[in-house]
Amino acid sequence: MRRNQSLGLAMAALGLTLSACGQASEPPVPPVEPVVPTEDAAPVTATFVCDSGLTVAVAYPDAQSAQVTWRDRTFALRAAPAASGARYADAEIEWRSLTRDGMEHATLSRLVAEDVPVVLEQCSRPAPAAPVIAPAPDATPAPAADGAPPPCRGPQLKLSADGGDAGAGNRVSILGVQNLGAQACSLTGYPAVVVQDRQGRDLTVIRAEQTPGSYFRQGQTPTPVRLEPQGKAFFDIAWNVVPNETEGQRTCPSVARIRMTPPGDTSPVSLDQTFSPCGGRIRVSPFRPVAEPTPEPVPAAET
């Protein structure tokens, strides 16, 4: 009898040990499922590129909340105390961001216990520039001191594709900027250009570089361009289509939309245009009064 009792106690102890080992080896609990339906999500405010190669899109519906989209899942988070930067969290997910040295750095984490994070993604994007104060919608901009018409504003402009060229791994697209307003306006300098993906998210991995002159006439100094009602100005976007294999690039990001903001304004105007720039950059020319030379358009299938 005593031997049977000892054997039973030993088996029970062994069962407890195996149970404890099984519990210790269980995989981490994955993040909670999305709580914000896609159709109810706020417009994306910022897109971060992560060390893993994935992106995190963030929307801020109000000053106290953030909607963070990662791996096709959207999490609704609330503002939380932070020693520095911004912090949003719920019971499972935490999003922190901090701006320094011209970059906005962010971390997406899963909370395995109260305020104990396990990092899922480390991401960054160029810090947004200080906002430019635009005139009130009903205000009439004053003419320039040199007698030129007032600067063009985004709401009175329309973008169009007005030609392009291709050769030796390089591509160029000539874009027209039309004045739809009833009064003349002017454009001077370079447009601010941002490219986006099919979901309307900014592709921060592609930077826009200002290039004096046009793709065909390089080195020319920017000059004011006057746009009469229905008149047009033009600028180029140029890019390369050969992946930079020395830096490990095998494929190039796909652009679906171009957003252009006139100098000194904050209201962009968009044009759907699909292309795949390599090397992480596009080159943008200043505004000019003519599209010449007018090359053959780039074939629709060309990227």
Order of alpha helices (4+ residues) and beta strands (2+ residues): alpha-beta-beta-beta-beta-beta-beta-beta-beta-beta-beta-beta-beta-beta-beta-beta-beta-beta-beta
